Amino acid sequence: MKLNRFKISWLLALLLSLPLLCAAQDEAAILKRSLVSMGDTARLQHALAKARRGEPVTVGVIGGSITGGAMASKPELSWGNLAAKWWTDTFPQAKITFVNAGIGATCSDLGVHRVQAHLLDKHPDIVMVEYAVNDGINPMAAETLEGLVRRILKEPNQPAVMLLFTMDNKGGNTQQAHAEIGQHYGLPMASFRDALWPEMEAKRIVWEDVEADVVHPNDRGHAYCARFMTDICAKVLKELPADKELPPIPALPEPKTANLFENAGFFNADTITPTKNEGWEVFTDPAFGGFFGKGWKTATPGSTLEFTVEGKAVSLLFYRIKGAMGVARAQVDDQPPVNMDGWFSATWGGYTPFQLVARDLAPGPHTLRVTLLGDKNPESTGNEFHINAVLIAK
């Protein structure tokens, strides 16, 4: 069979376009897989309608270093900024304010304690939560995420909450535990892992295409995270009814877990005063640009701090870095003590771990005691120790 010049050109064009068609189909499949659940979109509808009316809208994000924007080449290319930009571009008539409450190497256990001061005081209309990777080291992941979700949903302005599930380079995260909480509260949810891990298994992309290291997305990965979140918003906007037909906000269901952390607070040297201080000085830790405010430090073994606290759970936020750091012991009343090591071997910098000291406490006052020990890691050259905050769940 003879092919004229036109048919040959057409066939050649078709062959050349196949990779583009496949790529488009892959992107569509990626986007489809990213959706875990649309959930109950009533709160999101109200936030979108507010922006449609041209009213000010505050978009907030909270999470770990991925949310903080780690490894994005520029802050504006982090997933939170890109998600907020979607709101700005979609609603040019509305003033969109963006609040980034992401802090590296933190989990939802700290998040639930600090969310009021670092995010909710700005009255966000929508909050996107990303803790699926970091909560892998958090044994209370379901409890603390539920506390965080309930804390946000109970705000008087009834903000919407969305969950984003990122992953490490083995495809690991706490999506199952987090998604159970999300389903319980009808939250819109998207998964970076569900969307992209199958592409990696099929060798259509490699890890380095979307990730800068073992856990942090590169610019393309951040763009995917934002797209997965904003695609949900775009779907809801497409079918958004008139204001008078907006659905009512559903009542909060009963808690799924013991709900120990719904009413949690963050207290630093400006907001809680020790009942006893022997050898500790107040200072502003430069870690994270002083984000946590004033705390306490000492380098003298035997130094003791005591606080009178009331709550169901008491925890501490302290500082770890490869440096001249020591070990402190914390104890509530006669509960079993816990030791906190301020030294660790990694060279990438310092971070602020969360340490539960006691939980399921009886009502009434309790004594929290922190003492710097003479012990230290054999590789440490000193005994310095920093306490950034006392964390109390009431």
C-alpha positions in Angstrom: 0.0 0.0 0.0 1.4 3.4 -1.0 1.3 6.3 1.5 1.1 9.8 0.0 3.1 12.6 1.5 0.2 13.9 3.6 -0.4 10.5 5.3 3.3 10.1 6.0 3.4 13.5 7.6 0.2 12.7 9.6 1.6 9.4 10.9 4.9 11.0 11.8 3.1 13.8 13.7 1.0 11.2 15.5 4.1 9.2 16.6 5.9 12.3 17.8 2.8 13.3 19.8 2.4 10.0 21.6 4.9 10.8 24.5 3.0 14.1 25.1 -0.3 12.3 25.1 1.0 9.7 27.5 2.5 12.4 29.7 -0.9 14.2 29.8 -2.6 10.9 30.7 -0.1 10.2 33.4 -0.6 13.7 34.9 -4.4 13.1 34.9 -3.9 9.7 36.6 -1.5 11.3 39.2 -4.1 14.0 40.0 -6.9 11.4 40.3 -4.9 9.2 42.6 -4.0 12.2 44.8 -7.5 12.6 46.0 -8.1 10.5 49.2 -11.4 12.1 50.0 -13.5 15.2 49.2 -15.0 14.9 52.7 -17.7 17.2 53.8 -17.0 20.5 51.9 -19.4 22.8 53.8 -16.6 24.7 55.5 -14.6 25.0 52.4 -17.6 26.2 50.5 -18.1 29.0 53.0 -14.4 30.0 52.7 -14.6 30.1 48.9 -17.9 32.0 49.0 -16.2 34.6 51.3 -13.4 35.1 48.8 -16.0 35.2 45.9 -17.7 38.1 47.7 -14.4 39.9 47.7 -14.0 39.7 51.5 -10.5 39.2 53.1 -9.5 35.5 53.5 -6.6 34.1 55.5 -5.0 30.9 54.2 -3.0 29.0 56.8 -0.7 26.0 56.7 0.9 24.1 59.6 3.3 21.2 59.6 7.0 20.3 59.6 9.9 21.4 57.4 8.1 20.5 54.2 5.4 23.0 55.0 8.1 25.4 56.2 9.4 25.3 52.6 12.5 23.3 53.0 14.4 22.6 49.7 12.2 24.9 47.6 14.6 27.1 45.6 12.6 30.2 46.7 10.1 30.7 49.5 7.4 31.6 46.9 7.8 28.1 45.4 7.0 26.2 48.6 3.8 24.3 48.5 2.0 26.6 51.0 2.9 29.7 49.1 1.8 28.1 45.9 -1.5 27.1 47.4 -2.1 30.6 48.7 -1.2 32.0 45.3 -4.1 29.9 43.8 -6.4 31.8 46.1 -4.9 35.1 45.1 -5.1 34.3 41.4 -8.6 32.9 41.6 -10.0 35.7 43.6 -8.1 38.9 42.6 -11.0 41.0 44.1 -10.2 39.6 47.6 -7.3 40.3 49.9 -5.6 36.9 50.6 -3.4 36.7 53.6 -1.0 33.7 54.0 0.2 32.4 57.3 2.9 29.7 57.3 3.2 27.9 60.7 5.5 25.2 59.4 8.5 24.4 61.7 11.1 21.8 60.7 11.5 18.5 62.7 8.2 19.0 64.5 5.2 16.7 64.8 1.5 17.2 65.5 2.2 16.7 69.2 3.9 20.1 69.3 1.6 21.5 66.6 -1.5 21.0 68.8 0.2 22.9 71.6 1.4 25.9 69.5 -1.4 26.2 67.0 -3.2 28.9 68.9 -0.3 31.2 69.2 1.3 30.5 65.8 -1.8 30.3 63.6 -5.3 30.5 65.1 -4.6 34.0 66.6 -4.5 35.1 62.9 -8.1 33.7 62.4 -7.5 31.6 59.3 -10.5 30.7 57.1 -8.8 27.6 55.8 -6.0 25.5 57.3 -4.0 22.9 55.4 -2.2 20.4 57.7 0.9 18.4 56.8 2.4 16.1 59.4 2.3 12.7 57.6 6.0 12.2 57.4 7.1 13.6 60.8 4.4 11.9 62.7 6.1 8.6 61.9 8.2 9.1 65.1 5.1 10.3 67.1 3.6 7.4 69.1 0.5 9.5 69.8 0.0 10.6 66.1 -3.7 9.9 66.0 -4.4 11.5 69.4 -2.4 14.7 68.7 -3.6 15.1 65.1 -7.2 14.7 66.4 -6.6 17.4 69.1 -5.1 19.7 66.4 -8.1 19.1 64.1 -10.7 19.7 66.8 -8.9 22.8 68.0 -9.0 24.3 64.6 -12.6 23.3 63.8 -13.8 24.7 67.1 -12.7 28.2 66.2 -15.6 30.7 66.2 -15.1 31.6 62.5 -15.5 27.9 61.6 -12.4 27.4 59.3 -12.1 24.6 56.9 -9.4 22.0 57.5 -7.6 19.9 54.8 -5.0 17.2 55.2 -2.0 16.6 53.0 0.0 13.3 53.2 3.6 13.5 52.1 6.1 10.6 52.2 9.7 9.6 52.8 11.9 7.9 50.2 10.6 4.4 51.1 7.0 5.6 50.6 6.4 5.7 54.3 4.1 8.0 56.3 1.3 8.0 58.9 -1.4 8.3 56.3 -3.5 5.5 57.6 -3.7 6.9 61.2 -4.2 10.4 59.9 -6.8 9.4 57.3 -8.9 7.7 60.0 -9.1 11.0 61.8 -9.8 12.8 58.6 -12.6 10.5 57.7 -14.1 10.9 61.2 -14.3 14.6 60.7 -15.2 14.6 57.0 -12.0 16.5 56.0 -10.9 16.9 52.4 -7.6 14.9 52.0 -4.9 14.5 49.4 -1.9 12.2 49.2 1.4 13.0 47.6 2.3 9.3 48.2 -0.7 7.8 46.6 -0.3 10.1 43.6 3.4 9.6 42.9 4.6 6.4 44.5 3.0 4.3 41.7 4.8 6.4 39.1 8.1 5.5 40.9 7.3 1.9 41.1 6.5 1.9 37.4 9.8 3.7 36.8 8.0 6.5 34.9 9.7 8.9 37.3 12.5 8.6 39.8 12.7 9.9 43.3 15.0 12.8 42.3 12.4 14.1 39.8 10.3 15.4 42.7 12.4 15.2 45.8 15.6 17.1 46.8 16.7 14.6 49.5 15.2 11.6 51.4 12.1 13.5 52.5 11.9 17.1 51.2 10.3 17.9 47.8 12.1 19.9 45.2 10.3 22.7 43.3 8.4 20.2 41.2 7.4 18.2 44.3 6.3 21.3 46.1 4.2 22.2 43.0 2.6 18.8 43.1 1.7 19.2 46.8 0.1 22.6 46.1 -1.8 21.3 43.1 -3.2 18.3 45.0 -4.6 20.8 47.6 -5.9 23.4 45.2 -7.5 20.8 42.9 -9.9 20.0 45.7 -10.6 23.7 46.1 -11.1 24.1 42.4 -13.6 21.2 42.3 -15.6 22.7 45.1 -15.5 26.1 43.5 -16.8 24.8 40.2 -20.0 23.7 41.8 -20.2 26.4 44.5 -23.9 27.4 45.0 -25.1 30.9 45.6 -24.5 32.3 49.0 -28.1 31.8 50.1 -27.8 28.1 49.2 -24.6 27.4 51.0 -24.9 24.3 53.3 -24.9 24.6 57.1 -21.7 23.8 59.0 -22.0 20.3 60.5 -21.7 19.8 64.2 -18.5 18.2 65.5 -18.7 14.5 66.1 -17.7 12.9 69.3 -13.9 12.4 69.6 -12.5 9.2 68.0 -9.5 8.9 70.5 -9.2 9.7 74.2 -9.1 13.4 73.1 -6.4 14.2 75.6 -4.9 17.1 73.5 -7.9 19.2 72.3 -7.2 21.9 74.9 -3.4 22.2 74.8 -1.3 25.2 75.4 2.3 26.5 74.8 4.0 28.4 77.7 7.4 30.0 77.6 9.3 32.3 80.0 6.9 35.2 79.1 3.8 33.2 80.0 4.7 30.9 82.9 6.8 31.6 86.0 8.8 28.9 87.8 8.0 28.4 91.5 11.6 27.5 91.9 14.7 28.5 89.9 18.1 27.4 90.9 20.8 28.0 88.3 18.7 28.6 85.1 18.7 31.9 83.2 16.0 33.2 80.9 17.1 33.7 77.3 15.8 33.8 73.7 16.9 30.8 71.8 18.1 31.8 68.4 16.8 28.5 67.0 14.2 29.1 64.3 14.8 32.8 64.5 13.5 33.0 68.0 10.1 31.6 67.0 9.5 30.1 70.4 10.3 33.3 72.3 12.0 33.2 75.7 13.0 30.0 77.4 15.5 28.8 80.1 19.1 27.5 79.8 21.9 26.3 82.1 25.2 24.6 81.9 25.6 23.8 85.6 24.7 20.3 86.7 22.3 20.3 89.6 20.4 23.4 88.4 16.7 22.9 89.0 13.5 24.4 87.7 10.0 23.7 89.2 6.6 24.7 87.9 3.1 24.3 89.4 0.9 23.1 86.5 -2.7 21.8 86.1 -3.6 19.5 83.2 -4.1 16.0 82.0 -0.7 15.9 80.2 2.5 17.7 80.7 5.4 17.9 78.2 8.5 19.9 77.4 10.0 21.4 74.3 13.8 21.4 74.4 16.8 21.9 72.0 19.1 19.3 70.5 22.2 19.9 68.5 25.7 18.5 67.9 27.4 20.7 70.4 28.4 21.1 74.1 25.0 19.8 75.3 24.0 17.9 78.4 21.2 15.7 79.8 18.2 16.9 81.9 15.7 14.9 83.8 12.1 15.8 84.0 9.4 14.5 86.4 5.9 15.3 87.4 5.1 14.6 91.1 6.2 11.0 91.8 5.6 9.8 88.2 8.4 8.0 86.4 11.1 10.5 85.3 12.3 11.0 81.7 15.7 12.0 80.5 16.3 14.4 77.6 19.6 14.4 75.8 20.5 17.8 74.3 23.2 16.3 72.1 22.8 14.3 68.9 25.1 13.1 66.2 23.7 14.7 63.1 25.5 17.7 61.6 22.7 19.3 59.7 21.8 21.6 62.6 19.6 21.7 65.7 15.9 21.0 66.3 13.3 21.2 69.1 12.0 17.7 70.1 8.7 17.3 72.0 9.0 15.2 75.2 6.0 13.9 77.0 6.7 13.9 80.7 3.4 12.6 82.2 -0.1 12.0 80.9 -3.6 11.0 82.3 -3.0 13.0 85.4 -5.6 13.6 88.0 -7.3 17.0 88.3 -5.6 19.5 90.5 -2.1 21.1 90.8 1.0 19.1 90.0 4.7 19.8 90.3 6.9 19.7 87.2 10.6 19.4 88.1 13.5 19.7 85.6 17.1 19.1 86.8 20.3 19.2 84.8 22.3 16.0 85.3 26.0 15.6 85.4 25.7 12.9 82.7 26.3 13.7 79.1 26.9 11.9 75.8 30.6 10.8 75.7 31.0 12.8 72.5 29.6 16.0 74.0 32.1 18.6 75.4 29.7 20.3 77.8 26.5 20.2 79.8 24.4 23.1 78.4 20.7 22.5 78.1 17.8 24.6 76.7 14.1 24.4 77.6 12.0 26.3 75.1 8.6 25.7 76.5 6.3 24.0 79.0 3.4 22.3 77.2 0.2 21.5 79.0 -2.9 19.7 77.8 -5.9 20.5 80.0 
